[in-house]
Amino acid sequence: MKINNWVRNHDWDRTVRSGERKAREGLRKGDRFFDHLVAWELLREAASVSSIAHSGPPRTSYPTKSAMPDSVDDVSYWQLMAAYVRGNLSEAPAVSSRRPMPSSEEIDRCDAVLHVWHNHSLMRKGNRSILKRAIYLRAVGVKPARVRRATGLSKWALDRGRIEACEDIMNKIAAFLK
């Protein structure tokens, strides 16, 4: 498979050091450090950064009757922004409870890790889509019991799949570091 030059030229040393630092911070007392924990922390960070940096635009279709607010309290941020653009409001609405935008380094690291995740992890599996979806849901922060109910995987399959996927990511990163 052809690798994009930007992934090959990515600063993988710095990425691995960042993942290793986060993995060591997350260790509990008495736990052992494994290489796949570095990849897991990188995947978790990439999932959280991509949800902020690559969020989709608001819905652009025409609202239906059920989508209209029932009262003043149900007005969304985008409706307030549209009213500000039209000139109906004198001040721009404040964005509340939004996570800060990640740095450009975090976004670059996120893109590189997700590229490796999509193109190289669990390639030897036959039907890997369910397993990859389950592992990504775990990386986003969904509780394991809920992931198992949604995907039908056992606890062992989910844990083993996560470890295998993280080992695949670390093997590919190690190939980039050579």
Summary of the structure (lengths in Angstrom):
residues: 178
radius of gyration: 20.5
end to end distance: 17.7
largest distance: 60.6
contacts: 422
relative contact order: 0.16
helix: 64%
strand: 0%
